[in-house]
């Protein structure tokens, strides 16, 4: 998986966190790994995902599921021991809650959703293999005060800090509340998943303690000039929809979301599936791996449901 050489002639196909600037370069691996694989997506949906690096679903969860997940989010967010463990991440400038990690390991309700044939089946079909859960989290943007997430590629982090070899992973962002233009919905540059955007500067020790709160220096988010150029060429797509709707997006998609200054909260479940053929190794550009609640090193495949 790591035999392809990068542009600098190294054994790393995606060099990043370098001392000096490295220009963006084309992705070196497929997006849809086995285009003929069976699954819940149509050929047209697979082609759209391959082209854009993202795919919207009007209704992925039922009203009952979203209500149950919201109740579990409230329970987990109120658990002081989880904050002490690092799984509950506060807002960058206050005590409000920004994210709760590893929710599928903390809640039977979330585990059932994450292991469901519908969600895992989408990932298996796109990634062309069995999958395991790399990460789960709930991102909360409270009314009036919910902070945003700057432009970035998740794969850049997962490669450099977790040791993920290739962008053979995807995220499902599932709306647990309505996502509207005014409460900080997900934004993606469609097609930018085919360009890898390196970061500049070494990864500090325990960088996740600050980066997860949105304080992304010195190893910061994608360079603004690169984002601007890609957005000019490819546009920006904003994803809105009612509770239960969802977006699947490639691990190398360039994405962000604005702060929520509206009086309406926005809460989304994020599930990251990685191929069992793309398991984590030594971090490519970090002193040591991040904690397991951010990047699982248990590579057990998500079980197949009956008929899945």
C-alpha positions in Angstrom: 0.0 0.0 0.0 2.9 2.4 0.7 5.1 1.4 -2.1 4.2 4.4 -4.3 6.8 7.1 -4.0 5.8 10.7 -3.3 6.8 13.8 -5.4 9.9 14.3 -3.3 11.1 10.8 -4.1 10.3 9.4 -0.6 8.6 6.1 0.2 5.6 8.1 1.6 3.0 8.6 -1.2 1.6 11.6 0.7 4.4 13.6 2.3 3.1 16.4 4.7 4.1 18.3 7.8 7.4 19.2 6.0 9.8 21.9 7.1 9.1 24.0 4.0 6.1 24.3 1.8 5.1 21.4 -0.5 2.9 22.0 -3.5 -0.4 20.2 -3.7 -0.2 17.1 -5.9 -2.7 14.6 -7.5 -4.1 11.8 -5.4 -2.3 8.5 -6.0 -5.1 6.0 -5.1 -8.6 5.3 -6.4 -11.8 6.9 -4.9 -14.2 4.0 -5.6 -12.0 1.0 -5.2 -14.1 -1.8 -6.9 -16.6 0.0 -9.1 -18.5 -3.3 -9.7 -19.0 -4.1 -6.1 -22.5 -4.9 -4.9 -24.2 -2.6 -2.3 -27.0 -0.1 -1.7 -25.7 2.5 -4.1 -26.6 2.7 -7.8 -24.1 3.0 -10.6 -25.0 6.6 -11.0 -24.5 7.3 -7.3 -21.1 5.6 -7.3 -20.1 7.7 -10.4 -21.2 10.9 -8.6 -19.2 10.0 -5.5 -16.2 9.2 -7.6 -16.5 12.5 -9.4 -17.3 14.8 -6.5 -16.0 12.9 -3.4 -19.3 13.3 -1.7 -22.9 12.1 -1.9 -26.0 13.4 -0.2 -28.8 11.2 1.2 -32.3 12.7 2.0 -33.0 10.2 4.8 -30.4 7.8 6.2 -31.8 7.5 9.7 -35.4 7.4 10.9 -37.0 10.0 13.2 -36.9 7.4 16.1 -33.1 6.8 15.5 -32.3 10.5 15.5 -34.3 11.1 18.6 -32.6 8.3 20.4 -29.1 9.5 19.3 -29.8 13.0 20.5 -30.9 11.7 23.9 -27.6 9.6 24.1 -25.6 12.7 23.0 -27.1 14.6 26.0 -26.3 11.8 28.4 -22.7 11.4 27.2 -22.0 15.2 27.1 -23.1 15.4 30.8 -20.7 12.6 31.9 -17.8 14.4 33.6 -15.6 11.3 33.4 -15.6 11.5 29.6 -14.4 15.0 29.7 -11.6 14.0 32.0 -10.7 11.2 29.5 -10.4 13.6 26.6 -13.4 12.1 24.8 -15.5 15.2 25.4 -13.8 18.2 23.7 -14.8 21.7 24.9 -15.3 24.7 22.7 -12.1 26.7 22.0 -13.2 29.7 24.0 -15.5 28.4 26.8 -16.9 25.4 28.5 -19.5 24.5 25.9 -19.1 21.1 24.2 -17.6 20.9 20.7 -17.3 17.2 20.2 -17.9 13.8 21.9 -15.6 11.0 20.6 -16.0 7.2 20.4 -19.7 7.3 20.9 -20.2 3.9 19.3 -18.2 2.3 22.1 -20.0 4.3 24.8 -23.6 3.7 23.7 -25.6 0.7 22.4 -27.8 3.2 20.5 -24.9 4.6 18.5 -23.3 1.2 18.1 -26.5 -0.1 16.4 -26.5 2.8 14.0 -22.8 2.6 13.2 -23.0 -1.2 12.6 -26.3 -1.0 10.6 -26.3 -2.6 7.2 -27.3 0.7 5.5 -24.4 2.8 6.8 -21.7 0.1 6.7 -22.9 -1.2 3.4 -22.3 2.2 1.7 -18.7 2.2 3.0 -18.1 -1.4 1.9 -19.3 -0.7 -1.6 -17.2 2.4 -2.1 -14.1 1.1 -0.4 -14.3 -2.3 -2.0 -13.7 -4.4 1.1 -14.9 -5.1 4.6 -14.5 -2.0 6.9 -13.9 -1.3 10.5 -14.7 1.8 12.5 -11.7 4.2 12.6 -13.5 6.9 14.5 -16.9 8.1 15.7 -17.9 11.5 17.1 -20.8 13.8 17.6 -20.1 17.4 16.7 -22.3 19.9 18.5 -22.8 23.5 17.4 -24.8 25.2 20.1 -27.2 28.0 19.3 -25.5 31.4 19.1 -22.0 30.1 20.2 -21.1 27.0 18.2 -17.6 27.3 16.7 -16.7 26.4 13.2 -14.3 24.0 11.6 -11.6 25.4 9.2 -10.8 24.0 5.8 -9.0 20.7 5.9 -8.7 17.2 4.6 -9.2 14.5 7.3 -6.8 12.2 5.5 -4.0 14.6 5.9 -4.4 14.2 9.7 -5.1 10.5 9.7 -2.0 9.9 7.5 0.4 12.1 9.4 -0.8 11.5 13.0 -2.5 8.1 12.8 -0.4 6.2 10.2 -3.3 5.6 7.7 -1.5 4.6 4.5 -3.9 5.6 1.8 -7.2 7.6 1.5 -9.2 4.4 1.5 -11.6 5.7 4.1 -14.8 7.7 4.2 -17.0 9.7 6.6 -20.7 9.7 7.0 -22.0 13.0 8.5 -25.5 12.3 9.7 -27.8 15.1 10.8 -29.3 14.6 14.2 -30.9 18.0 14.0 -31.9 20.0 11.0 -28.9 21.4 9.1 -29.8 24.7 7.5 -27.8 27.4 5.7 -27.8 29.6 8.9 -26.6 27.1 11.5 -23.2 26.1 10.1 -23.7 23.1 7.8 -21.0 21.1 6.1 -19.3 22.7 3.1 -17.2 20.6 0.6 -15.2 21.6 -2.5 -16.5 18.9 -4.9 -13.7 17.3 -6.8 -10.9 18.5 -4.5 -10.6 15.0 -3.1 -8.4 14.3 -6.1 -5.8 16.7 -4.9 -3.7 16.1 -1.8 -2.9 19.4 0.1 0.1 19.0 2.4 0.6 21.0 5.6 3.8 22.8 6.6 5.6 22.5 9.9 6.3 19.7 12.4 3.5 18.1 14.4 3.9 19.2 18.0 3.6 16.5 20.7 0.0 15.9 21.7 -1.1 18.2 19.0 -4.7 16.8 19.1 -5.2 18.5 22.5 -5.3 21.9 20.7 -6.2 21.0 17.1 -9.5 19.3 18.1 -10.5 22.6 19.7 -9.9 24.4 16.4 -6.5 25.9 17.3 -4.5 24.6 14.4 -1.1 26.1 14.7 1.7 25.5 13.8 0.6 22.5 11.7 -2.5 24.3 10.5 -5.4 23.7 8.1 -5.0 23.8 4.3 -3.3 26.9 3.0 -5.7 29.6 2.2 -4.3 30.3 -1.3 -4.7 26.6 -2.2 -8.3 26.5 -0.8 -9.1 29.7 -2.8 -7.7 28.3 -6.0 -9.5 25.0 -5.7 -12.8 26.7 -4.8 -12.5 29.1 -7.7 -12.1 26.1 -10.1 -14.5 23.7 -8.5 -17.0 25.7 -6.4 -18.2 25.1 -2.9 -21.2 22.9 -2.1 -23.2 23.4 1.1 -25.1 20.4 2.5 -28.4 21.1 4.3 -31.3 18.8 5.2 -33.6 17.6 7.9 -32.6 15.4 10.8 -31.8 12.0 9.5 -30.3 13.2 6.2 -26.6 12.5 5.6 -23.5 13.1 3.5 -20.9 10.5 2.7 -17.6 12.1 1.8 -14.1 10.9 0.9 -11.4 11.0 3.5 -9.4 13.5 1.3 -12.3 15.8 0.6 -11.6 19.4 1.4 -14.3 20.5 3.8 -15.2 23.0 6.5 -18.2 24.5 8.4 -18.9 28.0 9.6 -19.7 29.0 13.2 -23.3 28.8 14.3 -24.6 32.2 15.4 -28.2 31.3 14.8 -30.7 30.5 17.6 -30.9 26.9 16.2 -28.4 24.2 17.3 -26.8 21.9 14.9 -25.7 18.4 16.0 -24.3 15.8 13.6 -23.0 12.2 14.1 -19.8 11.5 12.2 -18.8 7.9 11.5 -15.5 7.1 9.8 -15.1 3.7 8.2 -11.7 2.5 7.0 -10.9 -0.5 4.8 -9.5 -3.5 6.6 -6.9 -3.5 3.8 -5.7 0.0 4.9 -5.0 -0.5 8.6 -3.0 2.0 10.6 0.8 1.8 11.1 3.4 4.1 12.5 2.4 7.8 12.1 4.0 9.3 9.0 4.6 12.8 10.6 4.0 12.7 14.3 6.0 11.8 17.4 3.5 9.1 18.4 0.0 7.8 17.5 -3.1 9.6 18.8 -5.2 8.0 21.5 -7.4 5.0 20.4 -10.6 7.0 21.0 -9.5 9.2 18.1 -8.0 6.5 15.8 -8.9 2.9 16.6 -6.2 0.3 16.3 -8.8 -2.5 16.7 -9.3 -3.5 13.1 -12.2 -5.9 13.6 -14.6 -5.7 10.6 -18.1 -4.4 11.1 -20.3 -7.5 11.2 -22.5 -8.2 8.2 -26.2 -8.2 9.0 -28.5 -10.9 7.6 -28.9 -10.3 3.9 -26.1 -7.7 3.9 
